[in-house]
Amino acid sequence: MSKILIVEDDVAFCTMLKTFLQKKDYEVATAYSGNEAIPKIKQNVFDVVLADVRLPDRDGITLLDEILKDNKNTQVIIMTGYAEINMAVNAIKLGAFDYISKPFNPDTILKTIEKALNVSTSNSTNNGKKVPTTPKITKNSTDSFVRGVSDASKKLNEYVALVAPTRMSVLIVGDSGTGKEYVASSIHKSSKRSEKPFIPVDCGAIPKEIASSEFFGHIKGSFTGAVNDKVGHFEAANGGTLFLDEIGNLSYELQVQLLRALQERKIKPVGSNKEIEVDIRVIAATNEDLTNAVKEGEFREDLYHRLNEFTIKVPPLRDRIEDLMLFANHFLEESNMELDKHVVGFADEVLEAFKKYDWPGNLRELKNIVKRSVLLSQSDMITLDILPNDVAYASHNTKQTYGLFKNQNEQELILDALEKANGNKAKAARMLSIDRKTLYNKLKQYDISL
C-alpha cells in the first residue's frame, strides 16, 4: 500500500482529502505545519508528499529540501490556492514532481499521484537515481461552470462574447463571491490569446514590500533573500492575459509602476537594467466603488481609465434567482465527486429555504453550503436540518414579500410586481418567487394584459 503525507494547515480540507485518498486504498498521514511534518518525514518513508505552498511556519518549497534530503525517491506535489506559474517553475526546478492549484478536481489529484507513484517505482528500479521528468503544471479548470439562464446572466454572457475578441482592457465590477475570476477566465478563453497563459493575481494578498518583485520579477542578489532570479506576473503572462483581482487594494506607489508598464508595454525586473517587452491584455476586478476612490485620491484616475475601457457588472445571486438551482445542482455534482458521496438532490423545504435566503456571499457562499451539506448528509437527499440556521430559517426580505399562493390578494400582488418590474415579466416572476410559466397562467386567469 502506497504511503502519502498531506501537509496542509486547513484542517477541514486536509481531513476531507485524507478521507478521499483512504477510500482509494492509500495509507495517509497528515501534518498541519512544516515543523509537524519534518519528524514524520524523518521517521517514515513516504511515496508521495502533498505539501501546501503556504504553511504557518514555512512555505512548501523550503519544506521540499527537507523531504528530498531524507529520501530522494519521495515525490513531492506542491498544492496552492495562488495560481503563480513562477512558483511552479521554481518548485519543479528544485525537485518537485508537479504543482496543482486549489480547488482541484479529485480525479486530477488522483492522476497526478498515480503518475508520481509510477516515477517513484521507476526510480527505485534505477538504484535510487532520479529519472528526469517533464511534469505538466495542472490547474483547475472552470470550463464546466454554469452560465445561467436568467436575464441578468444572459446580459452578462452577451457582454463577455462582445468584448472577448477585442484587445480592450476590461474592468469587472461585482460583489464578493459573484464569480468575477470566472468571468475573466471566460473572456480569456474566448479571446485570440486563449492558447497563451491566463495569470490571476490577488492584489490584496501581496505584501507591499515585495509587490514590485511579484509583478515585475527580480534578479538574483538584487535584495536580501533574492537567492534566485524570479519571473514576475507580467512576464509570466506575456502573450496572454493578466487578471488583477481586487485592483483597489494596490498601493499608490505600485499604481504608478503599473500604469507605466501598461503604457510602455515594458517592464524592468528589480535590480536589473534590462527592459523586457511584454504583450499582455489586462482584466481587472473589484468589489469597491473605484470612481469614489478616484475622487478621494486613493486611486489614480489615469490608471482607472486605462483599465476601464469596457466595464462588466457581475450581478449578485439574489438578482439571478432563476439560476439558483442550476448553480446548486452543479455544486452538488462537484461536491459528490470531491467528497466521494452520492447525494441525489435537495428536499423541497431546502429549495424553498434557498429561494428565501438573500445570499450575501453569492456563489461562493452557495458552493460552500452545498459542499458542507453533502459532507453532513446521511441520506440521498439534502434536508433542512443540516443547513446552517440562517439559511434554513430565512424569511423573505422586503424585495421578496410576494407570497403568491394561498393569498387572497394575489391579483394585486401580481400587478404590483409588474409595476415595480416596469412590465418585465421575468423580473416580476422572480419577485413573486414563481417561474414565468406560472406567472403567464396567472395573467391569463385574471385577464391581465400588458
C-alpha positions, 0 to 999 in steps of 0.5 A: 500500500502506497504511503502519502503525507498531506501537509496542509494547515486547513484542517477541514480540507486536509481531513476531507482529502485524507478521507478521499485518498483512504477510500482509494486504498492509500495509507495517509498521514497528515501534518498541519505545519512544516515543523509537524511534518519534518519528524514524520518525514524523518521517521517514515518513508513516504511515496508521495508528499502533498505539501501546501505552498503556504504553511504557518511556519514555512512555505512548501518549497523550503519544506521540499529540501527537507523531504528530498534530503531524507529520501530522494525517491519521495515525490513531492506535489506542491498544492496552492490556492495562488495560481503563480506559474513562477512558483511552479517553475521554481518548485519543479526546478528544485525537485518537485514532481508537479504543482496543482492549484486549489480547488482541484478536481479529485480525479486530477489529484488522483492522476497526478499521484498515480503518475508520481507513484509510477516515477517513484517505482521507476526510480527505485528500479534505477538504484535510487537515481532520479529519472528526469521528468517533464511534469505538466503544471495542472490547474483547475479548470472552470470550463464546466461552470454554469452560465445561467439562464436568467436575464441578468446572466444572459446580459452578462454572457452577451457582454463577455462574447462582445468584448472577448475578441477585442484587445480592450482592457476590461474592468469587472465590477461585482460583489464578493463571491459573484464569480468575477475570476470566472468571468475573466477566465471566460473572456480569456478563453474566448479571446485570440490569446486563449492558447497563451497563459491566463495569470490571476493575481490577488492584489490584496494578498501581496505584501507591499514590500515585495509587490514590485518583485511579484509583478515585475520579477527580480534578479538574483542578489538584487535584495536580501533573500533574492537567492534566485532570479524570479519571473514576475506576473507580467512576464509570466503572462506575456502573450496572454492575459493578466487578471488583477483581482481586487485592483483597489487594494494596490498601493499608490506607489505600485499604481504608478509602476503599473500604469507605466508598464501598461503604457510602455508595454515594458517592464524592468525586473528589480535590480536589473537594467534590462527592459523586457517587452511584454504583450499582455491584455489586462482584466481587472476586478473589484468589489469597491466603488473605484470612481469614489476612490478616484475622487478621494485620491486613493486611486489614480484616475489615469490608471482607472481609465486605462483599465476601464475601457469596457466595464462588466457588472457581475450581478449578485445571486439574489438578482439571478434567482432563476439560476439558483438551482442550476448553480446548486445542482452543479455544486452538488455534482462537484461536491459528490465527486470531491467528497466521494458521496452520492447525494441525489438532490435537495428536499423541497423545504431546502429549495424553498429555504434557498429561494428565501435566503438573500445570499450575501456571499453569492456563489461562493457562499452557495458552493460552500453550503452545498459542499458542507451539506453533502459532507453532513448528509446521511441520506440521498437527499439534502434536508433542512436540518443540516443547513446552517440556521440562517439559511434554513430559517430565512424569511423573505426580505422586503424585495421578496414579500410576494407570497403568491399562493394561498393569498387572497390578494394575489391579483394585486400582488401580481400587478404590483410586481409588474409595476415595480418590474416596469412590465418585465415579466421575468423580473416580476416572476422572480419577485413573486418567487414563481417561474414565468410559466406560472406567472403567464397562467396567472395573467391569463386567469385574471385577464391581465394584459400588458 
